[in-house]
Amino acid sequence: MKKINIYKVFMIMVFSIVLIVPTAALSKTNVVTFKGTIEGALCAIEGEVCPPEDLGVHLLTETNFVLRASDGKYYYLPNLSRNIKARYVGKDVQITGKAKGESIIVDKFKAKEGGNYKLVWSLERQKRELMDYIQH
């Protein structure tokens, strides 16, 4: 008889809730694409740009990051990890997802490299990696 791994079952449930709840809440919104830069949330709220001369310290002290769209508005990215956002601070990015208010549930996150946008993260890939992990 195969033993059930309680940890894996628990993680599947938690991850499913994390993916389903925001998606269900935003199900009536349209998928949109935004271009802009990733900035510290506090900087964006204050109307400033992250300090490039002291970026290392800023990355350590900033608790959240947002997309500052090309129109100047900023959007929280609740389903994208802090690590990914911090890695692309100040860089040109393109985000596709469902927007509502000041938040975007990200479907695809692309960063500009050599004049083109390269896929860095996608919700579909995240789900696939989770399923691969569960099956092994």
Summary of the structure (lengths in Angstrom):
residues: 136
radius of gyration: 16.8
end to end distance: 16.7
largest distance: 59.8
contacts: 351
relative contact order: 0.17
helix: 40%
strand: 34%
